[in-house]
Amino acid sequence: MKFKYAVLMLAMALFATLIFSGCFATSTTKAAPPMVNRTGEAPTAAFLPFINTYEPETAAFVSKHLEACLADRKVFRFVPKSEVNAAVAGVDLDKMFGLKASQYAAIGRKLNADYVIHGTMAVRKTLKFTGWRKDVDVSARVYDGRTGAKVDSWRSMTDFATTSAKTELSAEEMAASAANHTCAKMMERAF
């Protein structure tokens, strides 16, 4: 009886260790990726704004930050914002799962863009002793500018990132971290 009890307690301890070690996966917030000298001409992309009805300022920040990061590292040459805004006038971009392939293709052809970049952004708030932690979830997708087919997608979340109390209470700082991570992952793919 004592042997069975000891085995049961050992099994429970191992199970608890396994569960808790998976729950507390942590990393620090992501700094901007390094500058890379790419050779050749970067493909042209139309960057559609990331829109979030509940956090419009943070969504605009993510869009601007990610676009600047990709442009500075010559991953893409971007169609001017005024042309993109004119091309998407009347199109409801506030869709959780994006537009139809035909809509992405129409935008890409209209702007003569090789790719169309679009995505979603969400802020999740968690109450802590220091205040409301604002974790940011960024999902970016790249579509072929001729066919509208999805080429690739990336997702970055700040959940479980260890950081200072000041940073975790700022949606903008957490958004910069998520955008930097997304930019770094997009740089790994050859377009």
Buried (B, 14 or more C-beta within 10 A) or exposed (E): EEEEEEEEEEEEEEEEEEEEEEEEEEEEBBEBBEEEEEEEEBBBBBBBBBBBEEBBEBBBBBBBBBBBBBBEBBBBBBBEBEBBEEBBEEEEEEEEEBBEBEBBBBBBBBBEBBBBBBBBBBBBEEEEEEEEBBBBBBBBBBBBBBBBEBBEBBBBBBEEBEBEEEBBBBBBBBBBBBBBBBBBBBBEEEB
